Structures are given as structure tokens and as C-alpha cells.
Amino acid sequence: MSASDPPASGPLTEPAHTAAAVLSTGDEIMLGQLQDTNARWLSERLAQAGVPVVAHMAVGDDLARLTAALRGLVGQAPLVIMTGGLGPTDGDLTRAALAALQGEPLIEDPAALEALRARLAARGRALSDRNRRQATRPVSAACLHNAHGTAPGLRLRAGPGLAEVFALPGPPGELRPMFLAHVEPALRPAVRGGLATTLLHLAGVPESDAAERIADLTARGGESVVNITASGGVLTVRIRSASALGPGAARAEAERLAALARQRLAPYVFGADAETLQGVLVRRLAQAGQRLAVAESCTAGLLGATIASVPGASAVLDGGWITYSNGLKVAQLGVPEATLAQHGAVSVQTAAQMAAGALARCAATHALAVTGIAGPDGGTPDKPVGTVCIAHAQRTSGGAEVVSRRLLIAGDRQDVRERACRAAMSALEMHLRGERSPGVLWQIGPATREFQPFL
């Protein structure tokens, strides 16, 4: 069996993958030095394919513990996916653990060795003995070609139930294409008809409120599953439907449930499936032929960078100001010293002045402003850590209208900054959809910077 051999199993004659387990390896994960994004991504892909993940496990670079973890997982699930541990170092133990699980020696795979030699030669490197380890496999395993790195994957059967085990490299840029090329085509979900998954993304509403609005949809039972997850200020409603009548019927049911959820959760739904808040915002601005500027204090450029990460953002993003100090707020954005003295840098009044000042200094249609206390220091009883004020200014024929809002965001410093950015983007995205976001409305005349608040 070699890298060029056909898959060890086929999708029609083998038992279904009724469940899966994900095993992540590496001391860097156990020590908290590296976030395990692979497990989340694999779980999402497997769920979309109709194979639920029933176990997540992470194990450090310890051969005995890794072998024991494998032995336990192949008894729990008919499909096990390992990540990491396929490199050339002494700490890369996946191959050895699989060999120990099988009670087999490691052998060199000729096809994998030649592929490795050719890849290194293309980079001007010779094959070392340490690199050569990557071309070894347990006797009963097949090597899986890695088009993006030097470490082949592995595929074998293990345990009393002959669970199917895939071992994939740890770097996401290698793992994801290998999963799509080698694992996904081999999946055999228990449902033989059709499966469909739809995602709805929301911002600006608490998770508990969203859950209450669709409580009957999230009730368990039947062939469809609806749930809500929260991450960084964005909620995602996940709708998975299965139908014995085929993919078309499953898709129709998923779309029906999505339409119900969208209707009940308006005006908070900003996108679906792979869409992001910043991507939707850029698209809506482009469709309207409008442009945006940003003024940032506590986020220190993160808001502008998030928007600029979207391809095509240059068509709508004018630029921005990072005014961390009060002096720059005054000098660069024209925030009155009296406003800062009376209300402080973190206030709806200062946020509104920042947005208005940005709009007055460029030709953009809209301006967003963020000021806050990201922590861990700087909080007071009146303005604790996590206090953030955002503002959206829109150019009008008589000057500008500004909506500003105060928020209290939980989390560490990075959480506060990231969620503040999403809150600001959500305020503008809702406005572009014709929805009014909560906050204080300020009217600015053409010849004055005095604000007249309208609640």
C-alpha cells in the first residue's frame, strides 16, 4: 500500500460514519500557546456533512498517552481524525502512536519518499534523515498526498470495530485542503437521503433574546436541528435539515426554517452562510455608492484594519484617524476641550464629536467612531472596564446626523476591542438596511459643532 494506492474503503459498501471524534496533538495546544482552530473547523465540516462529532480530545507530545487516547477513541466512534504530530521532530509522535495502536512496525513508503524528495529538491534542499521520517507509516496504513507541505497524511483501520482513522498535518493551510481532498469524499453519513445546512448571522441582540424568539424552532426532535452559538459579539443560527427524499427536500426544509428565523430575528440578521459582518458592510456601501471613514481611540486601528481585510474595501474605505490621546482628539478631529472636560474621553458626546469631526475632514458619506476602556486598568465605578461608546455619523444636506451609543462589553482587552469594532460595523450595516440602531441621535448644523440630542 502506498501513496498512489486507491482509498482503503469505498462509500457504498462500508458501514456509515454515525459519529466522529477529533484528536488534536501537541504540547503547544496543551500549554495554551496555540489555539486549536482545527478542531472547530473539522467539527463544522463534519456536521455539515451529516457526521456529528461526539468527542474532542487534546493530548501533548507523550507517546503512551497519545496511544491510550487513540485506543479509547476508536472504541467510541467509527471515524477518528487526528491533527498534528506528523513533522520531522522528535516531538512528532503520531506515526509512532498509530504503529503502537496497531502493534506494527513503521516502514518506509517508497512513493511518499519520492514525493518528499521532489518537494524538497524544488526548494533547493536535500533530503535529510530527519525529513525521511515523514515518509514512514504503519504497515496497515496508506499515505495521503499533501500538496501543500512535506508531511503526508495517514489512513488506516483500527480497533475491534475497525474504526477509520485519518491523521492530518497540524498547519491549517495543509489540514484543510487535505480534509477536502481525502476525508470529505470518503465520508459516509448515516442519513442516506439528503442533508442541508444553512447559517444565519446576527449582531446587536443578546443571545437569550434571540433564543426566545425562535424557541420553538430550536426544540429538539424531528429531522431538523436549529441551534444558536455566540462568538465575539456575533450570533450564528445553525439550521441542519435531513430528508430521506433527497438533497432537494432537505434544502427546501432548511430554507423554510431559515426564512422563519430571519423573519423573527429581523432587524438583526446581517448575513448568511460564509458571509462576514465586514464583508456585508463593504458590499452594502459599494451597492449604495457610498464611502466610509473611521475615527478610533481604544481600538487603535483595528476597526479600519478589519474593514480593509475585505477584498475590494478600497472602493468604499477613505481612511481614518487613530486618536488615542485627548490631545489628538482635539487637534485631529476637532473634539471640543469642553466636551472632554465635562463628559470625558469615553462618552457618547465624545464619540459623536469624533465621528462628526472625521466626516467634516473628508468626503466620505459615513463615519464611525469608537472610544472606550479596554482594560485591564482604567475603569471607574461610573465607567468600568469594558465601557465603550460608538458613533455613526451620516452626511446630510444640512450638516450631519450622528447616532451614538454606550455599551458595556465583557471579556479581556482583545475581546473588548474586537466586539467594539463589530458593534460599530453593525450600527452602520443596520442603517444601510434601513433599520435604526439604538442610541442617541444628534443633529449637527452646517455652521456649528453644537449638538442637539434627540432621543
N, C-alpha and C positions, 0 to 999 in steps of 0.2 A: 504494500500500500504506500503510495507516495503523493506528492503534491498534485500530480496530474491525474490521480485516480478519480473515478466518479464518486459522488457522495455515498456514504455508507448506508444510507436509508432513503427510501422514496416516500412521497407524500400520500400514496394511495393504499399501501399495504401495511403500514406501521400503525400502532395504536396512537390515539390522539394525545396531544400535549394538553392535558387538562389543567396543568398548573406549571409554574416555573419558579426557580429560585435563582437569586443573583448573589454571587460570592465575589466580593472585592478584596484584593490583596495589597499589602504594602504597609510598612511601618509609618510612612508619611501620612497615610489615612488615619491610622490608629492614634498618632500623636497630634492630630488636628492640624498638621502642616499643609494638607491638601484636601480641598473639598471634593467629596465623591459625587461629581456630577454624572458620572457614567451610570450609576445605579438608577438615578432618577430618569435619565434618558431611556435606558433599556426598559424600565418599567412602563413608561409611556408607550413605547413602540410595541411592547408585548401586549399591553392592554388593548391597544388599537387593533391588534391582530386577533384578539379574542383569546389570548392566553394569559390568565391572571397570574400575577406574581404573589406567591404565598409566603415567601421568606426572603429577607435581606440579611446578609451577614458580611462582616468585615473582619479579616484576620491579618495579623502582622507577618513579618518575614520569619516564620518559625515552621520548620518542616513538619514536625509532629502535630502541631495544632492545625496546620493547613490540611494535612491528610485526614485528620479526625473530622474537620468541618466538611470536607468533601464526602466522607463516608456517611455523615449524618444527612446531608442534603440530598444525595442520590436516593436515600430512602424516603424522602419527603415529597419529592416532585419528579415527574418524568422528564423534565428539562432543567438543566443546570447551566448557567452561563457564568464563567469566571472572567474576571478582568484583572490585568496586570500580571507581573511576575514572569514575563517572557523575554526579558532583556538578557544581556550578556554578563551581568554581575553576579557575585556570589549570593547576593540577596534575592535574586530572581529564582524562585523555588517552584513555580507552577509545574514545570515539566517533571521535576523530581517527585512532587506530591502526587501527580497523576500516575507516575510509574509505581509509586508505593501503593496507591489505591488499587492498582491492577495486579500488583505482585509481579511486575515485569521489569526488565532492564530498559534503559534508554538506548536506542540505536540511532545511527545517523541516517537521515533521509537524503538519498542522492539528488533528487530533483530540488528539494529545498536548499541543499547545499549549493547547487549550481546557481539557483536564483539569487541566493545571498551573495555569492562570489561576484556575480554580474552586477548586482546593485552597488556593492562596494567599489568595484572597478570603475563604474560610471562616475563615482565621486572622487576618483583618484586615490582610493585606499586599498590596501592589501587585506586579505582575509587573515585574521589572527586566530589563535587557538581559542581565545575568549569569545570572539564572534562566532566561531564554529559551533559553540554550544547551542546557538539558536536554531540550528538545523537538526537537532535531535528530537526524538519523540518516543513515547512508549510503543512497544511492539504493536499493540492493537489499535493505535491511533492513526488518524490521517492528518497530514499537514494541510493547512489552508493558506492559500496565497495572500500575501499582504502587499498590495500595490502602492502603499504609502509609507512603508517602513521596512526595517530589516528583520523584524520578528514575525515568523509565520504563526498563524493560529493553529489550534488543535481541535480534533473532533473524535470522540470515542463513545463507547457504551460501557456503563459501569453499574455495579450494584446488583442485588438479586432481581430487581425488576428491569434491568438493562436500561436505566435512565440514560438519556442522551446528554452528553457533556460537551459544551463548546468552551474553549479557552481563547480569549481575545486579548490583544495588547491593551495596555492602560491608556496611552495617549488618545484623547477623544478624536483627533484627526485621523487616527488609524482604526480605532474601535468602530466608529460609526459606519464608515464605508464597508468594513469587513462584516459587520452585522447585516447590512443591507444586501451584500453580495452572497454571504454564505449561510447566515442563520435564518433571515426572514423567508427566503424561498423554501426552507425546509420545515417551517412551522406547520403543525397540523392541529388547528384549534378543534375543540370538542364540538362546536356548532358547525354543522356541515352546510347549512343554508347560506345565509349572508350576514355580514357584520358591518356596522357603520358607526363612526364616531364623529361627533360634532362638538366643537368648543365655542363657548361664548365668553367674551372678556368684558369685565365691568370695572369701573373706577368711581369713587365718590360715594360709596354706600357701604355701611358696615356689613360684615359677613352675616351677622344674626338677622339683620333686616332683610337681606337678600334671601336667606334661607326661609324666612317666614313667608315671603311672597310666593315661593314655589314649593312649599312644604308637601303638598300632595304629589308633586312630580318626583320628589326625592324619596318618597316612601318606597321601601324595598318590596319587590315582588314583580312577577312577570318577566318578560324577556328584555326589558329595557332598564338601564341603570342611569340615574341622574344624581350627580353629587357636586359639591362646591368645594374648591380649595382656594386658599389665600396665599399670596406671595408678594411681599414688598409693596403693599397698597393696591394690588390688582387682584380681583377675584376672577376665577375661572369656573364656569359651569360646564361640566363634562357630561355629555349625553352619549351613551353607548347603547345601540339597539341591535338585537339579533332576530333573525327571522328564518324559519325553515323554508320560506318561499323564495329565498334568494337575496342577492345584494340589493336589487331594486326596492324590494319591500322593506328591507332594513333601513335603507337610506331614506325612504319616504317617512318611516316612523320617526327616525332621528330628526328629520326636518320638521315634522309636525310638533314634536316636543320642543324643539328649538324655537319655533315660532311662538308657542305658548309662553316659554320662558322669556323670550325677548319682549313680548307684549307686557308681561307683568313687571319686568325689571327696567323698562324704559323710565327715565332717560339715561340710565347709567351704562347701557351696553355700548361699547365703542368699537368692537370688532369681533371677529370670529376666527377660529382655527389658528393659522400661523401668524395672524396679524398682531402687531405690537402697537402700544399707545403712541409711541413716537412716529411709527410708520404711518398710522392712520392720520395723525395730526399733519404730517408733511403732505400727505395726499390731499387732505381736505383744503389746506392752504393753497396748494397748486391748482386744484379744481376751481377755487374761488378767485384765482389770480391775485392773491394777497401775500404779504410778506411779514416777517416777524423779527423783532429784536428782543434781547433779554438783558435784564439787569440783576446781578446776583451778589448776594453777600455770603450767607453761610454755605451755600452750595459751591461757591468759588469756581464757577465754570462748568460744573457738572451738568447743569441744565442745557447749556449750549452744546456741550460735547455729546450728550445723549441724542439731541435732535440731529446734530451733524453726523451721527453714526448711520443715519438712513441714507442710502444711495439716492441722489437727486436732491438732497437737502439744500444745496446751493441755490436752487431755483426759488426758495422761499425764505431762507435764513439770511438776514442782513448782517448780523453780528451781535456783539453785546459788550457789557461792562462788568468787570469784577470789582466791586466797591466794598471791600471788607471793612475798611475803616470809615468812621464818620466823616473824616476829612475828605475822602474821595467821594462819598455820597453827596457832599455839598459841592465840591469842585467839579466833579464829572457829571452829576445828574441834576444838580440844582436843588437838592433837597434843602428846604429852609432850616437854618440852625434852630429856629424857634420850634419847629416840629420835633427835631431830635431832642431838644431840651425839655419840651413838655411831655412828649409821648415815648421817647426812647427809640433806639435803632430798631428794636423788634416791636413793631406796632402796625396796625392796619393803616394808620396815617402815613408812616414812613414808607411802607410797601407801595401804597398808592402814589406817593410822590416819586418814588424810584421809577415806577412804570411810566408815569406821565413824563418824567424827565427824559427817559430813554426815547419815548415816542417823539418828544419835541426836538431831539437831536439827530434824527434820521428820517428817512422817507418811508419807513415801514408802516403797515396798516395796523399792526398789533404789537404790543409789548407785554412781556411777562416779567414780574419781579418776585424775588424770593429773599426774605431776611428771617433769621431765626437763631435759636440757641441749640446747636447740635450736640453740645456736651463734650466730655463728661462734666466740665465745670461751667460756671457762668450763670446757673439758674438762680432764681429768687422765688420767694413764696408766691408773688404775683405772676412771675414768668418763669416757670420751672423748665428744666432741660427738656427739650422736645417741643417747646413753643415755636411755632413757625407762622409767619404771615406771608401770604401770597397775594399778588395783584395782577389783574389783566386790564390793560388799557387798550381802547379801540379809538382810532381817529374818527372824528365826526366833523360835519360841516361847521359846527360852532366851536370846535376845540377837540375835546376828548371825553369819553366816559370811562371810568375806572371802577372795577369791582374788586374789593379787597376782602380778605377773609383770614381769620385767625384759626390755627389748628394746634392740637396737642398730639404729637406723634411719639409712640412708644418705640423703644429699641436703642441700640448703641449709636454712636456718632454716624457711622456709614448708613445705618438704617434710616436715621432722621433725614440725612441729606438726600438719599435716593427717593424716599417717599415724598419729600417736599417737592422734588422735581416732578414726580408723577402727579401730584396734586395740582401743580401749576399747569402742566400739559393737559390734564383732564378738564380744568376750568375753561381753557381755550377751545379744546375739542368739543365740549358740550355747547359752547357758544356758537361754534361753526355749524352745529347740527340744529341750531335754533332752540336749544334748551338753556334755561337760565340757571347758572350755578349759584349756590347760596353765597351770601356775603353782603357787604355794604356797598351801595352804588354811590359814586362820587361824580359830580358834574364839574367839568373844568371849562371856563370861558376862554375865548381866544386871546384876551389881553391880560389875563390874571392867572396866578397859580393858586388862588384861593379855592378851596374845596367846599362844595355844598353837599352834604351827605343826604342820600335818600334811602331809607330802609325799605 
